[in-house]
Amino acid sequence: MADRSPNPWEWSEPEWRHIVGRARAGRPLRPKAWPGGARCCVALSFDADHETIPLRDADESPMRISQGQYGNRQGIPRIRALLARHAIPATFFYPAVSALLHPDEVRGVAGEGHEIGIHSWIHEANTKLPPGVERDLTLRAADVLEKLSGRRPVGIRTASWDFSVDTMSIIREMGLLYDSSLMADDDAYELMDGGEPTGIVELPPEWIRDDAVYFNMVRFSALRPYTAPSAVEEIFRAEFEGAYDEGGMFLLTMHPHVIGHRSRIALLDRLVSHIRTRPGVWFATHEQAARWCRDNAA
């Protein structure tokens, strides 16, 4: 449809249906029950972007790069300690460049039983790449993570959830189990491609359940962290309670250089402690959750 009008109101029905049909939500995959008769699934995830945010923007500022390095030096150790203290697994999504900068971190996280997932090459925006580049970068990223973690990744989260018109075909070519970039539901669902079921599980994130939208700070812009940690904790807790009441999934996205600060890691600790007071909660990696949903859909 290269000759499509630039004016959406002039698009034909086949044109707008084709656009809407890419990566469409298909059948719900919420299971009748979670493992062990649990009522709710909790899937914690950490996007270990580290220095790749300024690098992606061709920003060579040592100050900006140091903000990312904080994720490696302080954020990840605090997160790993918290997960160990509560004896729960999580999923860590790594840009390949971040993994190459901190290979021992990747090995350590994987060695503790946490999942390593694909998260771009250098946190690039897929929708801004020339044709064919996204595929090359994604395949290379998977190779890097496999080499460092000792296991081929089975899931992907596109950087900034920037799922392009080519992403679906790349995921299918790679035979991945799941994606975690799209937002059509609160719970898992099967991805459709052009009206056809793909067998790929979507584990939907949401900006509401992401630490960065509340805490990000960019000096030379109006972006400021206006939300107090206590307010973010209240929002996350309400999202969990909703998932628990419905018997669904609570998927939380965090970033080591954001959540890893002293005042913020404390809110995560309190949140996890609260969740653990609820009977029938299953803490799972994204892979574990995706496999269970795929195999046990109601």
C-alpha positions as YAML, in Angstrom:
chain: A
units: angstrom
residues:
- id: 1
  name: MET
  ca: [0.00, 0.00, 0.00]
- id: 2
  name: ALA
  ca: [2.81, 2.36, -0.95]
- id: 3
  name: ASP
  ca: [0.37, 4.73, -2.70]
- id: 4
  name: ARG
  ca: [-1.73, 5.30, 0.41]
- id: 5
  name: SER
  ca: [-2.94, 8.86, 0.85]
- id: 6
  name: PRO
  ca: [-1.22, 10.85, 3.62]
- id: 7
  name: ASN
  ca: [-4.70, 11.86, 4.77]
- id: 8
  name: PRO
  ca: [-6.26, 9.16, 6.98]
- id: 9
  name: TRP
  ca: [-9.79, 10.32, 6.18]
- id: 10
  name: GLU
  ca: [-9.16, 9.36, 2.57]
- id: 11
  name: TRP
  ca: [-8.08, 5.79, 3.37]
- id: 12
  name: SER
  ca: [-10.21, 2.98, 2.01]
- id: 13
  name: GLU
  ca: [-11.64, 0.37, 4.34]
- id: 14
  name: PRO
  ca: [-9.11, -2.29, 3.26]
- id: 15
  name: GLU
  ca: [-6.30, 0.18, 4.01]
- id: 16
  name: TRP
  ca: [-7.32, 1.02, 7.57]
- id: 17
  name: ARG
  ca: [-8.30, -2.57, 8.29]
- id: 18
  name: HIS
  ca: [-4.84, -3.69, 7.16]
- id: 19
  name: ILE
  ca: [-3.21, -1.20, 9.55]
- id: 20
  name: VAL
  ca: [-5.40, -2.21, 12.49]
- id: 21
  name: GLY
  ca: [-4.86, -5.90, 11.73]
- id: 22
  name: ARG
  ca: [-1.14, -5.91, 12.46]
- id: 23
  name: ALA
  ca: [-0.30, -7.50, 15.82]
- id: 24
  name: ARG
  ca: [-3.98, -7.60, 16.79]
- id: 25
  name: ALA
  ca: [-5.15, -9.06, 20.08]
- id: 26
  name: GLY
  ca: [-6.64, -12.52, 19.57]
- id: 27
  name: ARG
  ca: [-8.07, -15.04, 22.00]
- id: 28
  name: PRO
  ca: [-7.63, -14.35, 25.71]
- id: 29
  name: LEU
  ca: [-5.08, -16.59, 27.40]
- id: 30
  name: ARG
  ca: [-5.98, -16.03, 31.02]
- id: 31
  name: PRO
  ca: [-5.96, -19.53, 32.52]
- id: 32
  name: LYS
  ca: [-8.74, -20.96, 34.66]
- id: 33
  name: ALA
  ca: [-6.19, -21.41, 37.43]
- id: 34
  name: TRP
  ca: [-2.57, -20.60, 38.11]
- id: 35
  name: PRO
  ca: [-0.01, -23.20, 39.26]
- id: 36
  name: GLY
  ca: [-0.78, -24.76, 42.62]
- id: 37
  name: GLY
  ca: [-4.24, -23.27, 42.60]
- id: 38
  name: ALA
  ca: [-2.89, -19.73, 42.93]
- id: 39
  name: ARG
  ca: [-5.33, -16.87, 42.42]
- id: 40
  name: CYS
  ca: [-3.00, -14.35, 40.78]
- id: 41
  name: CYS
  ca: [0.24, -14.27, 38.79]
- id: 42
  name: VAL
  ca: [2.84, -11.59, 39.56]
- id: 43
  name: ALA
  ca: [5.49, -11.04, 36.87]
- id: 44
  name: LEU
  ca: [8.18, -8.53, 37.83]
- id: 45
  name: SER
  ca: [10.44, -7.25, 35.07]
- id: 46
  name: PHE
  ca: [13.45, -4.96, 34.89]
- id: 47
  name: ASP
  ca: [14.61, -3.26, 31.70]
- id: 48
  name: ALA
  ca: [18.35, -3.01, 32.27]
- id: 49
  name: ASP
  ca: [18.93, -0.10, 29.88]
- id: 50
  name: HIS
  ca: [21.91, 1.32, 31.77]
- id: 51
  name: GLU
  ca: [24.01, 3.53, 29.46]
- id: 52
  name: THR
  ca: [22.06, 2.80, 26.28]
- id: 53
  name: ILE
  ca: [19.52, 5.64, 26.61]
- id: 54
  name: PRO
  ca: [22.03, 8.45, 25.97]
- id: 55
  name: LEU
  ca: [23.98, 6.27, 23.53]
- id: 56
  name: ARG
  ca: [20.81, 5.69, 21.49]
- id: 57
  name: ASP
  ca: [20.38, 9.45, 21.25]
- id: 58
  name: ALA
  ca: [24.03, 9.97, 20.21]
- id: 59
  name: ASP
  ca: [24.42, 11.83, 23.51]
- id: 60
  name: GLU
  ca: [28.06, 11.59, 24.62]
- id: 61
  name: SER
  ca: [27.50, 13.51, 27.85]
- id: 62
  name: PRO
  ca: [29.43, 11.84, 30.68]
- id: 63
  name: MET
  ca: [26.74, 13.04, 33.06]
- id: 64
  name: ARG
  ca: [23.92, 11.30, 31.16]
- id: 65
  name: ILE
  ca: [25.99, 8.17, 30.73]
- id: 66
  name: SER
  ca: [26.77, 8.12, 34.44]
- id: 67
  name: GLN
  ca: [23.04, 8.09, 35.22]
- id: 68
  name: GLY
  ca: [22.80, 4.85, 33.28]
- id: 69
  name: GLN
  ca: [25.85, 3.37, 34.97]
- id: 70
  name: TYR
  ca: [24.06, 3.88, 38.29]
- id: 71
  name: GLY
  ca: [21.75, 1.07, 37.23]
- id: 72
  name: ASN
  ca: [24.70, -1.32, 37.14]
- id: 73
  name: ARG
  ca: [26.56, -0.05, 40.20]
- id: 74
  name: GLN
  ca: [23.64, 0.40, 42.62]
- id: 75
  name: GLY
  ca: [20.32, -0.51, 41.01]
- id: 76
  name: ILE
  ca: [21.01, -4.09, 39.99]
- id: 77
  name: PRO
  ca: [22.72, -5.09, 43.27]
- id: 78
  name: ARG
  ca: [19.78, -3.74, 45.26]
- id: 79
  name: ILE
  ca: [17.27, -5.47, 43.01]
- id: 80
  name: ARG
  ca: [19.10, -8.78, 43.14]
- id: 81
  name: ALA
  ca: [19.29, -8.56, 46.93]
- id: 82
  name: LEU
  ca: [15.56, -7.80, 47.16]
- id: 83
  name: LEU
  ca: [14.63, -10.72, 44.93]
- id: 84
  name: ALA
  ca: [16.91, -13.05, 46.90]
- id: 85
  name: ARG
  ca: [15.48, -11.87, 50.20]
- id: 86
  name: HIS
  ca: [11.95, -12.59, 49.05]
- id: 87
  name: ALA
  ca: [13.01, -15.73, 47.13]
- id: 88
  name: ILE
  ca: [11.17, -14.71, 43.95]
- id: 89
  name: PRO
  ca: [12.17, -14.83, 40.26]
- id: 90
  name: ALA
  ca: [12.02, -11.99, 37.75]
- id: 91
  name: THR
  ca: [12.73, -11.23, 34.11]
- id: 92
  name: PHE
  ca: [15.51, -8.87, 33.02]
- id: 93
  name: PHE
  ca: [15.35, -7.39, 29.53]
- id: 94
  name: TYR
  ca: [18.75, -6.29, 28.22]
- id: 95
  name: PRO
  ca: [19.76, -4.18, 25.25]
- id: 96
  name: ALA
  ca: [22.75, -6.01, 23.77]
- id: 97
  name: VAL
  ca: [25.07, -3.03, 24.27]
- id: 98
  name: SER
  ca: [24.09, -2.88, 27.94]
- id: 99
  name: ALA
  ca: [24.86, -6.59, 28.26]
- id: 100
  name: LEU
  ca: [28.21, -6.19, 26.52]
- id: 101
  name: LEU
  ca: [29.15, -3.34, 28.85]
- id: 102
  name: HIS
  ca: [28.27, -5.45, 31.89]
- id: 103
  name: PRO
  ca: [28.74, -9.13, 31.00]
- id: 104
  name: ASP
  ca: [29.36, -10.27, 34.57]
- id: 105
  name: GLU
  ca: [26.07, -8.72, 35.60]
- id: 106
  name: VAL
  ca: [24.18, -10.70, 32.96]
- id: 107
  name: ARG
  ca: [25.92, -13.91, 33.98]
- id: 108
  name: GLY
  ca: [25.16, -13.24, 37.63]
- id: 109
  name: VAL
  ca: [21.48, -12.45, 37.05]
- id: 110
  name: ALA
  ca: [21.04, -15.55, 34.89]
- id: 111
  name: GLY
  ca: [22.96, -17.67, 37.37]
- id: 112
  name: GLU
  ca: [20.47, -16.74, 40.07]
- id: 113
  name: GLY
  ca: [17.66, -18.24, 38.01]
- id: 114
  name: HIS
  ca: [16.21, -15.07, 36.55]
- id: 115
  name: GLU
  ca: [15.18, -14.86, 32.91]
- id: 116
  name: ILE
  ca: [17.11, -12.81, 30.33]
- id: 117
  name: GLY
  ca: [15.00, -11.33, 27.52]
- id: 118
  name: ILE
  ca: [15.71, -9.37, 24.34]
- id: 119
  name: HIS
  ca: [15.42, -5.58, 24.53]
- id: 120
  name: SER
  ca: [16.97, -4.20, 21.32]
- id: 121
  name: TRP
  ca: [20.60, -3.60, 20.36]
- id: 122
  name: ILE
  ca: [21.25, -0.09, 21.72]
- id: 123
  name: HIS
  ca: [17.69, 0.85, 22.77]
- id: 124
  name: GLU
  ca: [17.00, 2.03, 19.24]
- id: 125
  name: ALA
  ca: [13.56, 3.21, 18.12]
- id: 126
  name: ASN
  ca: [12.41, 0.51, 15.70]
- id: 127
  name: THR
  ca: [10.00, 2.79, 13.86]
- id: 128
  name: LYS
  ca: [12.88, 5.10, 12.90]
- id: 129
  name: LEU
  ca: [15.18, 2.42, 11.46]
- id: 130
  name: PRO
  ca: [15.84, 1.89, 7.74]
- id: 131
  name: PRO
  ca: [14.26, -1.24, 6.19]
- id: 132
  name: GLY
  ca: [15.91, -4.48, 7.30]
- id: 133
  name: VAL
  ca: [17.95, -2.98, 10.15]
- id: 134
  name: GLU
  ca: [15.56, -3.98, 12.92]
- id: 135
  name: ARG
  ca: [15.81, -7.64, 11.93]
- id: 136
  name: ASP
  ca: [19.61, -7.58, 11.87]
- id: 137
  name: LEU
  ca: [19.87, -5.84, 15.24]
- id: 138
  name: THR
  ca: [17.35, -8.15, 16.90]
- id: 139
  name: LEU
  ca: [19.09, -11.30, 15.69]
- id: 140
  name: ARG
  ca: [22.47, -9.95, 16.78]
- id: 141
  name: ALA
  ca: [21.07, -9.01, 20.17]
- id: 142
  name: ALA
  ca: [19.70, -12.52, 20.70]
- id: 143
  name: ASP
  ca: [23.12, -13.97, 19.86]
- id: 144
  name: VAL
  ca: [24.84, -11.72, 22.40]
- id: 145
  name: LEU
  ca: [22.40, -12.58, 25.18]
- id: 146
  name: GLU
  ca: [22.64, -16.30, 24.43]
- id: 147
  name: LYS
  ca: [26.43, -16.17, 24.61]
- id: 148
  name: LEU
  ca: [26.48, -14.28, 27.90]
- id: 149
  name: SER
  ca: [23.59, -15.99, 29.69]
- id: 150
  name: GLY
  ca: [24.13, -19.49, 28.33]
- id: 151
  name: ARG
  ca: [20.56, -19.76, 27.05]
- id: 152
  name: ARG
  ca: [18.75, -18.53, 23.97]
- id: 153
  name: PRO
  ca: [16.13, -15.89, 24.89]
- id: 154
  name: VAL
  ca: [12.52, -16.88, 24.26]
- id: 155
  name: GLY
  ca: [10.91, -13.48, 24.75]
- id: 156
  name: ILE
  ca: [11.25, -9.89, 23.63]
- id: 157
  name: ARG
  ca: [10.29, -6.44, 24.80]
- id: 158
  name: THR
  ca: [10.92, -3.80, 22.18]
- id: 159
  name: ALA
  ca: [12.79, -0.74, 23.44]
- id: 160
  name: SER
  ca: [10.30, 1.90, 24.62]
- id: 161
  name: TRP
  ca: [7.64, -0.60, 23.48]
- id: 162
  name: ASP
  ca: [8.28, 0.67, 19.95]
- id: 163
  name: PHE
  ca: [6.72, -2.22, 18.02]
- id: 164
  name: SER
  ca: [7.17, -1.48, 14.31]
- id: 165
  name: VAL
  ca: [5.30, -2.80, 11.28]
- id: 166
  name: ASP
  ca: [8.17, -5.30, 10.86]
- id: 167
  name: THR
  ca: [8.46, -6.51, 14.46]
- id: 168
  name: MET
  ca: [5.84, -9.22, 14.19]
- id: 169
  name: SER
  ca: [7.52, -10.92, 11.24]
- id: 170
  name: ILE
  ca: [10.86, -10.85, 13.08]
- id: 171
  name: ILE
  ca: [9.34, -12.43, 16.19]
- id: 172
  name: ARG
  ca: [7.73, -15.14, 14.07]
- id: 173
  name: GLU
  ca: [10.94, -15.81, 12.15]
- id: 174
  name: MET
  ca: [12.85, -16.19, 15.43]
- id: 175
  name: GLY
  ca: [10.25, -18.55, 16.85]
- id: 176
  name: LEU
  ca: [9.91, -16.59, 20.07]
- id: 177
  name: LEU
  ca: [7.45, -17.71, 22.73]
- id: 178
  name: TYR
  ca: [6.22, -14.29, 23.73]
- id: 179
  name: ASP
  ca: [6.32, -10.54, 23.32]
- id: 180
  name: SER
  ca: [5.81, -7.94, 26.05]
- id: 181
  name: SER
  ca: [5.38, -4.66, 24.18]
- id: 182
  name: LEU
  ca: [1.68, -4.26, 23.33]
- id: 183
  name: MET
  ca: [-1.19, -3.07, 25.47]
- id: 184
  name: ALA
  ca: [-4.54, -4.43, 24.27]
- id: 185
  name: ASP
  ca: [-5.49, -6.15, 27.55]
- id: 186
  name: ASP
  ca: [-4.65, -6.51, 31.22]
- id: 187
  name: ASP
  ca: [-3.94, -10.23, 30.85]
- id: 188
  name: ALA
  ca: [-2.15, -12.48, 28.38]
- id: 189
  name: TYR
  ca: [-3.55, -12.96, 24.91]
- id: 190
  name: GLU
  ca: [-2.57, -14.58, 21.62]
- id: 191
  name: LEU
  ca: [-1.22, -12.28, 18.93]
- id: 192
  name: MET
  ca: [-2.95, -12.19, 15.56]
- id: 193
  name: ASP
  ca: [-1.20, -11.25, 12.34]
- id: 194
  name: GLY
  ca: [-3.41, -10.19, 9.46]
- id: 195
  name: GLY
  ca: [-6.35, -12.01, 10.98]
- id: 196
  name: GLU
  ca: [-4.43, -15.25, 11.56]
- id: 197
  name: PRO
  ca: [-3.46, -16.63, 15.01]
- id: 198
  name: THR
  ca: [0.31, -16.79, 15.49]
- id: 199
  name: GLY
  ca: [0.67, -18.89, 18.65]
- id: 200
  name: ILE
  ca: [2.74, -16.05, 20.14]
- id: 201
  name: VAL
  ca: [1.79, -15.02, 23.66]
- id: 202
  name: GLU
  ca: [1.48, -11.33, 24.43]
- id: 203
  name: LEU
  ca: [2.20, -10.35, 28.04]
- id: 204
  name: PRO
  ca: [0.87, -6.80, 28.01]
- id: 205
  name: PRO
  ca: [2.68, -4.03, 29.90]
- id: 206
  name: GLU
  ca: [1.18, -0.59, 30.50]
- id: 207
  name: TRP
  ca: [2.57, 2.87, 31.18]
- id: 208
  name: ILE
  ca: [0.58, 2.91, 34.44]
- id: 209
  name: ARG
  ca: [2.66, -0.06, 35.64]
- id: 210
  name: ASP
  ca: [6.04, 1.43, 34.68]
- id: 211
  name: ASP
  ca: [8.33, 3.26, 37.07]
- id: 212
  name: ALA
  ca: [9.92, 5.52, 34.45]
- id: 213
  name: VAL
  ca: [6.80, 7.57, 33.70]
- id: 214
  name: TYR
  ca: [6.66, 8.71, 37.32]
- id: 215
  name: PHE
  ca: [10.36, 9.20, 38.05]
- id: 216
  name: ASN
  ca: [12.18, 10.18, 34.85]
- id: 217
  name: MET
  ca: [14.25, 13.33, 34.81]
- id: 218
  name: VAL
  ca: [15.80, 15.06, 31.78]
- id: 219
  name: ARG
  ca: [17.70, 18.19, 32.73]
- id: 220
  name: PHE
  ca: [17.21, 20.29, 29.62]
- id: 221
  name: SER
  ca: [13.50, 19.65, 29.28]
- id: 222
  name: ALA
  ca: [10.29, 19.96, 31.25]
- id: 223
  name: LEU
  ca: [10.49, 16.29, 32.24]
- id: 224
  name: ARG
  ca: [10.66, 16.13, 36.01]
- id: 225
  name: PRO
  ca: [9.82, 13.43, 38.61]
- id: 226
  name: TYR
  ca: [6.65, 14.99, 40.02]
- id: 227
  name: THR
  ca: [5.28, 11.84, 41.69]
- id: 228
  name: ALA
  ca: [6.29, 10.85, 45.21]
- id: 229
  name: PRO
  ca: [7.38, 7.23, 45.79]
- id: 230
  name: SER
  ca: [4.45, 6.78, 48.17]
- id: 231
  name: ALA
  ca: [2.01, 7.77, 45.41]
- id: 232
  name: VAL
  ca: [3.62, 5.38, 42.95]
- id: 233
  name: GLU
  ca: [3.41, 2.62, 45.54]
- id: 234
  name: GLU
  ca: [-0.30, 3.38, 45.92]
- id: 235
  name: ILE
  ca: [-0.85, 3.11, 42.16]
- id: 236
  name: PHE
  ca: [1.09, -0.14, 41.85]
- id: 237
  name: ARG
  ca: [-0.70, -1.62, 44.84]
- id: 238
  name: ALA
  ca: [-4.09, -0.72, 43.35]
- id: 239
  name: GLU
  ca: [-3.11, -2.36, 40.07]
- id: 240
  name: PHE
  ca: [-2.08, -5.50, 41.92]
- id: 241
  name: GLU
  ca: [-5.30, -5.58, 43.95]
- id: 242
  name: GLY
  ca: [-7.32, -5.31, 40.75]
- id: 243
  name: ALA
  ca: [-5.43, -8.23, 39.22]
- id: 244
  name: TYR
  ca: [-5.83, -10.26, 42.41]
- id: 245
  name: ASP
  ca: [-9.58, -9.61, 42.58]
- id: 246
  name: GLU
  ca: [-9.99, -10.70, 38.96]
- id: 247
  name: GLY
  ca: [-7.69, -13.70, 39.21]
- id: 248
  name: GLY
  ca: [-5.44, -12.27, 36.52]
- id: 249
  name: MET
  ca: [-1.86, -11.12, 36.03]
- id: 250
  name: PHE
  ca: [0.02, -8.22, 37.59]
- id: 251
  name: LEU
  ca: [2.94, -7.33, 35.32]
- id: 252
  name: LEU
  ca: [5.25, -4.57, 36.53]
- id: 253
  name: THR
  ca: [7.97, -2.91, 34.44]
- id: 254
  name: MET
  ca: [10.90, -1.25, 36.18]
- id: 255
  name: HIS
  ca: [14.36, 0.09, 35.36]
- id: 256
  name: PRO
  ca: [17.43, -0.41, 37.58]
- id: 257
  name: HIS
  ca: [18.62, 3.19, 37.10]
- id: 258
  name: VAL
  ca: [15.15, 4.41, 38.12]
- id: 259
  name: ILE
  ca: [13.73, 2.06, 40.77]
- id: 260
  name: GLY
  ca: [17.18, 1.31, 42.20]
- id: 261
  name: HIS
  ca: [17.52, 4.55, 44.17]
- id: 262
  name: ARG
  ca: [17.21, 4.31, 47.94]
- id: 263
  name: SER
  ca: [13.82, 5.98, 48.26]
- id: 264
  name: ARG
  ca: [12.38, 3.92, 45.41]
- id: 265
  name: ILE
  ca: [13.72, 0.44, 46.04]
- id: 266
  name: ALA
  ca: [12.04, 0.76, 49.43]
- id: 267
  name: LEU
  ca: [8.63, 1.15, 47.79]
- id: 268
  name: LEU
  ca: [9.24, -1.99, 45.76]
- id: 269
  name: ASP
  ca: [10.22, -3.87, 48.91]
- id: 270
  name: ARG
  ca: [7.03, -2.75, 50.63]
- id: 271
  name: LEU
  ca: [4.95, -3.65, 47.58]
- id: 272
  name: VAL
  ca: [6.40, -7.16, 47.35]
- id: 273
  name: SER
  ca: [5.94, -7.63, 51.10]
- id: 274
  name: HIS
  ca: [2.30, -6.62, 50.75]
- id: 275
  name: ILE
  ca: [1.75, -8.95, 47.80]
- id: 276
  name: ARG
  ca: [3.22, -11.83, 49.77]
- id: 277
  name: THR
  ca: [0.63, -11.36, 52.51]
- id: 278
  name: ARG
  ca: [-2.07, -12.32, 50.01]
- id: 279
  name: PRO
  ca: [-2.76, -16.06, 49.80]
- id: 280
  name: GLY
  ca: [-2.44, -17.71, 46.41]
- id: 281
  name: VAL
  ca: [0.08, -15.51, 44.58]
- id: 282
  name: TRP
  ca: [2.40, -17.07, 42.01]
- id: 283
  name: PHE
  ca: [5.59, -15.10, 41.29]
- id: 284
  name: ALA
  ca: [6.77, -16.05, 37.81]
- id: 285
  name: THR
  ca: [9.23, -15.07, 35.14]
- id: 286
  name: HIS
  ca: [7.69, -13.88, 31.91]
- id: 287
  name: GLU
  ca: [8.65, -17.15, 30.27]
- id: 288
  name: GLN
  ca: [6.97, -19.19, 32.99]
- id: 289
  name: ALA
  ca: [3.83, -17.06, 32.80]
- id: 290
  name: ALA
  ca: [3.71, -17.23, 28.99]
- id: 291
  name: ARG
  ca: [4.10, -21.00, 28.88]
- id: 292
  name: TRP
  ca: [1.42, -21.51, 31.52]
- id: 293
  name: CYS
  ca: [-1.02, -19.16, 29.77]
- id: 294
  name: ARG
  ca: [-0.39, -20.77, 26.40]
- id: 295
  name: ASP
  ca: [-0.87, -24.31, 27.71]
- id: 296
  name: ASN
  ca: [-3.72, -23.66, 30.15]
- id: 297
  name: ALA
  ca: [-5.91, -21.00, 28.55]
- id: 298
  name: ALA
  ca: [-9.52, -21.16, 29.67]
...
